[in-house]
Amino acid sequence: MKKYKCIPCDYIYDPEAGDPGNGVAPGTAFEDLPEEWVCPECGAAKEYFEPVE
């Protein structure tokens, strides 16, 4: 699964780790995150993330 970077703050969403503090279980692909999920660091919406190569 690909990692995704928040463009405004450089936070990296790692699907292997998930985002347990916001109810996202480890193993959750970025594509499977709820639409209302936002960056835990700066609050940016999913549309402000890009895949990390």
PDB file of N, CA, C and O in Angstrom:
ATOM      1  N   MET A   1       0.843  -1.189   0.000  1.00  0.00           N
ATOM      2  CA  MET A   1       0.000   0.000   0.000  1.00  0.00           C
ATOM      3  C   MET A   1       0.885   1.249   0.000  1.00  0.00           C
ATOM      4  O   MET A   1       1.911   1.310   0.678  1.00  0.00           O
ATOM      5  N   LYS A   2       0.458   2.229  -0.774  1.00  0.00           N
ATOM      6  CA  LYS A   2       1.227   3.458  -0.906  1.00  0.00           C
ATOM      7  C   LYS A   2       1.047   4.376   0.291  1.00  0.00           C
ATOM      8  O   LYS A   2      -0.013   4.414   0.916  1.00  0.00           O
ATOM      9  N   LYS A   3       2.105   5.112   0.594  1.00  0.00           N
ATOM     10  CA  LYS A   3       2.036   6.183   1.584  1.00  0.00           C
ATOM     11  C   LYS A   3       1.637   7.460   0.865  1.00  0.00           C
ATOM     12  O   LYS A   3       1.900   7.620  -0.326  1.00  0.00           O
ATOM     13  N   TYR A   4       1.001   8.366   1.592  1.00  0.00           N
ATOM     14  CA  TYR A   4       0.573   9.642   1.025  1.00  0.00           C
ATOM     15  C   TYR A   4       1.071  10.778   1.903  1.00  0.00           C
ATOM     16  O   TYR A   4       1.085  10.680   3.130  1.00  0.00           O
ATOM     17  N   LYS A   5       1.484  11.874   1.238  1.00  0.00           N
ATOM     18  CA  LYS A   5       2.025  13.036   1.949  1.00  0.00           C
ATOM     19  C   LYS A   5       1.043  14.194   1.880  1.00  0.00           C
ATOM     20  O   LYS A   5       0.464  14.478   0.831  1.00  0.00           O
ATOM     21  N   CYS A   6       0.866  14.860   3.019  1.00  0.00           N
ATOM     22  CA  CYS A   6       0.054  16.071   3.087  1.00  0.00           C
ATOM     23  C   CYS A   6       0.886  17.215   2.499  1.00  0.00           C
ATOM     24  O   CYS A   6       1.969  17.518   2.999  1.00  0.00           O
ATOM     25  N   ILE A   7       0.383  17.843   1.445  1.00  0.00           N
ATOM     26  CA  ILE A   7       1.138  18.905   0.785  1.00  0.00           C
ATOM     27  C   ILE A   7       1.372  20.103   1.716  1.00  0.00           C
ATOM     28  O   ILE A   7       2.493  20.610   1.758  1.00  0.00           O
ATOM     29  N   PRO A   8       0.361  20.580   2.466  1.00  0.00           N
ATOM     30  CA  PRO A   8       0.601  21.749   3.315  1.00  0.00           C
ATOM     31  C   PRO A   8       1.621  21.534   4.449  1.00  0.00           C
ATOM     32  O   PRO A   8       2.385  22.445   4.767  1.00  0.00           O
ATOM     33  N   CYS A   9       1.640  20.336   5.060  1.00  0.00           N
ATOM     34  CA  CYS A   9       2.490  20.192   6.254  1.00  0.00           C
ATOM     35  C   CYS A   9       3.497  19.037   6.199  1.00  0.00           C
ATOM     36  O   CYS A   9       4.272  18.864   7.140  1.00  0.00           O
ATOM     37  N   ASP A  10       3.504  18.248   5.125  1.00  0.00           N
ATOM     38  CA  ASP A  10       4.432  17.129   4.946  1.00  0.00           C
ATOM     39  C   ASP A  10       4.169  15.924   5.848  1.00  0.00           C
ATOM     40  O   ASP A  10       5.021  15.041   5.950  1.00  0.00           O
ATOM     41  N   TYR A  11       2.999  15.869   6.510  1.00  0.00           N
ATOM     42  CA  TYR A  11       2.627  14.673   7.272  1.00  0.00           C
ATOM     43  C   TYR A  11       2.533  13.499   6.297  1.00  0.00           C
ATOM     44  O   TYR A  11       2.002  13.648   5.197  1.00  0.00           O
ATOM     45  N   ILE A  12       3.036  12.352   6.690  1.00  0.00           N
ATOM     46  CA  ILE A  12       2.960  11.145   5.856  1.00  0.00           C
ATOM     47  C   ILE A  12       1.914  10.196   6.454  1.00  0.00           C
ATOM     48  O   ILE A  12       2.018   9.782   7.609  1.00  0.00           O
ATOM     49  N   TYR A  13       0.912   9.864   5.645  1.00  0.00           N
ATOM     50  CA  TYR A  13      -0.043   8.837   6.055  1.00  0.00           C
ATOM     51  C   TYR A  13       0.515   7.492   5.630  1.00  0.00           C
ATOM     52  O   TYR A  13       0.710   7.230   4.443  1.00  0.00           O
ATOM     53  N   ASP A  14       0.770   6.646   6.615  1.00  0.00           N
ATOM     54  CA  ASP A  14       1.301   5.301   6.376  1.00  0.00           C
ATOM     55  C   ASP A  14       0.173   4.311   6.627  1.00  0.00           C
ATOM     56  O   ASP A  14      -0.262   4.155   7.767  1.00  0.00           O
ATOM     57  N   PRO A  15      -0.314   3.633   5.574  1.00  0.00           N
ATOM     58  CA  PRO A  15      -1.428   2.712   5.768  1.00  0.00           C
ATOM     59  C   PRO A  15      -1.129   1.574   6.735  1.00  0.00           C
ATOM     60  O   PRO A  15      -2.047   1.053   7.368  1.00  0.00           O
ATOM     61  N   GLU A  16       0.116   1.183   6.862  1.00  0.00           N
ATOM     62  CA  GLU A  16       0.458   0.117   7.804  1.00  0.00           C
ATOM     63  C   GLU A  16       0.224   0.555   9.244  1.00  0.00           C
ATOM     64  O   GLU A  16      -0.118  -0.265  10.097  1.00  0.00           O
ATOM     65  N   ALA A  17       0.406   1.850   9.517  1.00  0.00           N
ATOM     66  CA  ALA A  17       0.201   2.382  10.866  1.00  0.00           C
ATOM     67  C   ALA A  17      -1.231   2.862  11.067  1.00  0.00           C
ATOM     68  O   ALA A  17      -1.741   2.831  12.187  1.00  0.00           O
ATOM     69  N   GLY A  18      -1.890   3.308   9.987  1.00  0.00           N
ATOM     70  CA  GLY A  18      -3.234   3.876  10.105  1.00  0.00           C
ATOM     71  C   GLY A  18      -3.179   5.206  10.845  1.00  0.00           C
ATOM     72  O   GLY A  18      -2.151   5.883  10.846  1.00  0.00           O
ATOM     73  N   ASP A  19      -4.274   5.571  11.466  1.00  0.00           N
ATOM     74  CA  ASP A  19      -4.372   6.788  12.277  1.00  0.00           C
ATOM     75  C   ASP A  19      -5.271   6.476  13.463  1.00  0.00           C
ATOM     76  O   ASP A  19      -6.385   6.991  13.559  1.00  0.00           O
ATOM     77  N   PRO A  20      -4.776   5.616  14.381  1.00  0.00           N
ATOM     78  CA  PRO A  20      -5.614   5.148  15.492  1.00  0.00           C
ATOM     79  C   PRO A  20      -6.212   6.271  16.341  1.00  0.00           C
ATOM     80  O   PRO A  20      -7.306   6.123  16.884  1.00  0.00           O
ATOM     81  N   GLY A  21      -5.504   7.383  16.457  1.00  0.00           N
ATOM     82  CA  GLY A  21      -6.019   8.502  17.243  1.00  0.00           C
ATOM     83  C   GLY A  21      -7.291   9.100  16.660  1.00  0.00           C
ATOM     84  O   GLY A  21      -8.037   9.792  17.353  1.00  0.00           O
ATOM     85  N   ASN A  22      -7.529   8.830  15.388  1.00  0.00           N
ATOM     86  CA  ASN A  22      -8.728   9.340  14.723  1.00  0.00           C
ATOM     87  C   ASN A  22      -9.619   8.208  14.209  1.00  0.00           C
ATOM     88  O   ASN A  22     -10.415   8.397  13.289  1.00  0.00           O
ATOM     89  N   GLY A  23      -9.473   7.038  14.814  1.00  0.00           N
ATOM     90  CA  GLY A  23     -10.370   5.929  14.507  1.00  0.00           C
ATOM     91  C   GLY A  23     -10.057   5.158  13.240  1.00  0.00           C
ATOM     92  O   GLY A  23     -10.910   4.424  12.740  1.00  0.00           O
ATOM     93  N   VAL A  24      -8.831   5.310  12.699  1.00  0.00           N
ATOM     94  CA  VAL A  24      -8.460   4.586  11.484  1.00  0.00           C
ATOM     95  C   VAL A  24      -7.517   3.449  11.868  1.00  0.00           C
ATOM     96  O   VAL A  24      -6.411   3.678  12.357  1.00  0.00           O
ATOM     97  N   ALA A  25      -7.971   2.230  11.641  1.00  0.00           N
ATOM     98  CA  ALA A  25      -7.204   1.056  12.041  1.00  0.00           C
ATOM     99  C   ALA A  25      -5.968   0.864  11.167  1.00  0.00           C
ATOM    100  O   ALA A  25      -5.983   1.220   9.989  1.00  0.00           O
ATOM    101  N   PRO A  26      -4.896   0.304  11.735  1.00  0.00           N
ATOM    102  CA  PRO A  26      -3.741  -0.057  10.917  1.00  0.00           C
ATOM    103  C   PRO A  26      -4.178  -0.978   9.782  1.00  0.00           C
ATOM    104  O   PRO A  26      -5.061  -1.819   9.950  1.00  0.00           O
ATOM    105  N   GLY A  27      -3.548  -0.806   8.629  1.00  0.00           N
ATOM    106  CA  GLY A  27      -3.892  -1.612   7.465  1.00  0.00           C
ATOM    107  C   GLY A  27      -4.938  -0.966   6.570  1.00  0.00           C
ATOM    108  O   GLY A  27      -5.365  -1.574   5.588  1.00  0.00           O
ATOM    109  N   THR A  28      -5.363   0.263   6.892  1.00  0.00           N
ATOM    110  CA  THR A  28      -6.369   0.960   6.088  1.00  0.00           C
ATOM    111  C   THR A  28      -5.692   1.735   4.964  1.00  0.00           C
ATOM    112  O   THR A  28      -4.906   2.648   5.217  1.00  0.00           O
ATOM    113  N   ALA A  29      -6.000   1.366   3.720  1.00  0.00           N
ATOM    114  CA  ALA A  29      -5.443   2.064   2.558  1.00  0.00           C
ATOM    115  C   ALA A  29      -5.962   3.497   2.522  1.00  0.00           C
ATOM    116  O   ALA A  29      -7.067   3.776   2.987  1.00  0.00           O
ATOM    117  N   PHE A  30      -5.163   4.400   1.971  1.00  0.00           N
ATOM    118  CA  PHE A  30      -5.567   5.806   1.873  1.00  0.00           C
ATOM    119  C   PHE A  30      -6.909   5.928   1.151  1.00  0.00           C
ATOM    120  O   PHE A  30      -7.766   6.717   1.548  1.00  0.00           O
ATOM    121  N   GLU A  31      -7.082   5.146   0.094  1.00  0.00           N
ATOM    122  CA  GLU A  31      -8.309   5.185  -0.689  1.00  0.00           C
ATOM    123  C   GLU A  31      -9.538   4.783   0.137  1.00  0.00           C
ATOM    124  O   GLU A  31     -10.663   5.162  -0.188  1.00  0.00           O
ATOM    125  N   ASP A  32      -9.311   4.016   1.205  1.00  0.00           N
ATOM    126  CA  ASP A  32     -10.413   3.537   2.033  1.00  0.00           C
ATOM    127  C   ASP A  32     -10.701   4.431   3.239  1.00  0.00           C
ATOM    128  O   ASP A  32     -11.600   4.140   4.028  1.00  0.00           O
ATOM    129  N   LEU A  33      -9.940   5.515   3.383  1.00  0.00           N
ATOM    130  CA  LEU A  33     -10.215   6.446   4.479  1.00  0.00           C
ATOM    131  C   LEU A  33     -11.571   7.105   4.259  1.00  0.00           C
ATOM    132  O   LEU A  33     -11.963   7.349   3.118  1.00  0.00           O
ATOM    133  N   PRO A  34     -12.292   7.394   5.343  1.00  0.00           N
ATOM    134  CA  PRO A  34     -13.586   8.092   5.167  1.00  0.00           C
ATOM    135  C   PRO A  34     -13.372   9.445   4.494  1.00  0.00           C
ATOM    136  O   PRO A  34     -12.324  10.065   4.673  1.00  0.00           O
ATOM    137  N   GLU A  35     -14.353   9.908   3.724  1.00  0.00           N
ATOM    138  CA  GLU A  35     -14.248  11.194   3.027  1.00  0.00           C
ATOM    139  C   GLU A  35     -14.025  12.347   4.001  1.00  0.00           C
ATOM    140  O   GLU A  35     -13.370  13.332   3.661  1.00  0.00           O
ATOM    141  N   GLU A  36     -14.567  12.226   5.209  1.00  0.00           N
ATOM    142  CA  GLU A  36     -14.437  13.317   6.180  1.00  0.00           C
ATOM    143  C   GLU A  36     -13.104  13.302   6.935  1.00  0.00           C
ATOM    144  O   GLU A  36     -12.835  14.200   7.733  1.00  0.00           O
ATOM    145  N   TRP A  37     -12.267  12.284   6.686  1.00  0.00           N
ATOM    146  CA  TRP A  37     -10.954  12.222   7.346  1.00  0.00           C
ATOM    147  C   TRP A  37     -10.108  13.409   6.916  1.00  0.00           C
ATOM    148  O   TRP A  37     -10.109  13.795   5.747  1.00  0.00           O
ATOM    149  N   VAL A  38      -9.378  13.990   7.881  1.00  0.00           N
ATOM    150  CA  VAL A  38      -8.477  15.106   7.591  1.00  0.00           C
ATOM    151  C   VAL A  38      -7.113  14.827   8.195  1.00  0.00           C
ATOM    152  O   VAL A  38      -6.983  13.976   9.075  1.00  0.00           O
ATOM    153  N   CYS A  39      -6.108  15.531   7.732  1.00  0.00           N
ATOM    154  CA  CYS A  39      -4.753  15.388   8.239  1.00  0.00           C
ATOM    155  C   CYS A  39      -4.744  15.624   9.746  1.00  0.00           C
ATOM    156  O   CYS A  39      -5.243  16.649  10.210  1.00  0.00           O
ATOM    157  N   PRO A  40      -4.182  14.688  10.519  1.00  0.00           N
ATOM    158  CA  PRO A  40      -4.153  14.867  11.971  1.00  0.00           C
ATOM    159  C   PRO A  40      -3.206  15.980  12.430  1.00  0.00           C
ATOM    160  O   PRO A  40      -3.284  16.425  13.575  1.00  0.00           O
ATOM    161  N   GLU A  41      -2.325  16.424  11.554  1.00  0.00           N
ATOM    162  CA  GLU A  41      -1.377  17.485  11.920  1.00  0.00           C
ATOM    163  C   GLU A  41      -1.923  18.880  11.639  1.00  0.00           C
ATOM    164  O   GLU A  41      -1.814  19.774  12.479  1.00  0.00           O
ATOM    165  N   CYS A  42      -2.523  19.070  10.436  1.00  0.00           N
ATOM    166  CA  CYS A  42      -2.926  20.433  10.063  1.00  0.00           C
ATOM    167  C   CYS A  42      -4.396  20.567   9.683  1.00  0.00           C
ATOM    168  O   CYS A  42      -4.876  21.680   9.469  1.00  0.00           O
ATOM    169  N   GLY A  43      -5.115  19.455   9.595  1.00  0.00           N
ATOM    170  CA  GLY A  43      -6.540  19.517   9.283  1.00  0.00           C
ATOM    171  C   GLY A  43      -6.877  19.604   7.806  1.00  0.00           C
ATOM    172  O   GLY A  43      -8.028  19.861   7.454  1.00  0.00           O
ATOM    173  N   ALA A  44      -5.885  19.393   6.919  1.00  0.00           N
ATOM    174  CA  ALA A  44      -6.139  19.449   5.481  1.00  0.00           C
ATOM    175  C   ALA A  44      -6.981  18.252   5.038  1.00  0.00           C
ATOM    176  O   ALA A  44      -6.848  17.155   5.581  1.00  0.00           O
ATOM    177  N   ALA A  45      -7.838  18.470   4.061  1.00  0.00           N
ATOM    178  CA  ALA A  45      -8.690  17.414   3.517  1.00  0.00           C
ATOM    179  C   ALA A  45      -7.864  16.433   2.677  1.00  0.00           C
ATOM    180  O   ALA A  45      -6.729  16.723   2.300  1.00  0.00           O
ATOM    181  N   LYS A  46      -8.455  15.270   2.395  1.00  0.00           N
ATOM    182  CA  LYS A  46      -7.765  14.228   1.612  1.00  0.00           C
ATOM    183  C   LYS A  46      -7.277  14.728   0.259  1.00  0.00           C
ATOM    184  O   LYS A  46      -6.271  14.240  -0.257  1.00  0.00           O
ATOM    185  N   GLU A  47      -7.975  15.691  -0.316  1.00  0.00           N
ATOM    186  CA  GLU A  47      -7.598  16.190  -1.644  1.00  0.00           C
ATOM    187  C   GLU A  47      -6.244  16.889  -1.642  1.00  0.00           C
ATOM    188  O   GLU A  47      -5.669  17.128  -2.704  1.00  0.00           O
ATOM    189  N   TYR A  48      -5.725  17.221  -0.450  1.00  0.00           N
ATOM    190  CA  TYR A  48      -4.428  17.887  -0.348  1.00  0.00           C
ATOM    191  C   TYR A  48      -3.288  16.913  -0.105  1.00  0.00           C
ATOM    192  O   TYR A  48      -2.202  17.319   0.311  1.00  0.00           O
ATOM    193  N   PHE A  49      -3.524  15.639  -0.358  1.00  0.00           N
ATOM    194  CA  PHE A  49      -2.493  14.613  -0.209  1.00  0.00           C
ATOM    195  C   PHE A  49      -2.059  14.127  -1.578  1.00  0.00           C
ATOM    196  O   PHE A  49      -2.846  14.115  -2.525  1.00  0.00           O
ATOM    197  N   GLU A  50      -0.795  13.726  -1.673  1.00  0.00           N
ATOM    198  CA  GLU A  50      -0.298  13.140  -2.908  1.00  0.00           C
ATOM    199  C   GLU A  50       0.481  11.876  -2.574  1.00  0.00           C
ATOM    200  O   GLU A  50       1.054  11.775  -1.490  1.00  0.00           O
ATOM    201  N   PRO A  51       0.510  10.903  -3.497  1.00  0.00           N
ATOM    202  CA  PRO A  51       1.240   9.665  -3.237  1.00  0.00           C
ATOM    203  C   PRO A  51       2.748   9.936  -3.112  1.00  0.00           C
ATOM    204  O   PRO A  51       3.302  10.805  -3.786  1.00  0.00           O
ATOM    205  N   VAL A  52       3.375   9.177  -2.244  1.00  0.00           N
ATOM    206  CA  VAL A  52       4.831   9.267  -2.075  1.00  0.00           C
ATOM    207  C   VAL A  52       5.452   8.185  -2.959  1.00  0.00           C
ATOM    208  O   VAL A  52       5.084   7.014  -2.864  1.00  0.00           O
ATOM    209  N   GLU A  53       6.373   8.573  -3.798  1.00  0.00           N
ATOM    210  CA  GLU A  53       7.007   7.610  -4.703  1.00  0.00           C
ATOM    211  C   GLU A  53       8.103   6.844  -4.011  1.00  0.00           C
ATOM    212  O   GLU A  53       8.743   5.991  -4.626  1.00  0.00           O
TER     213      GLU A  53
END
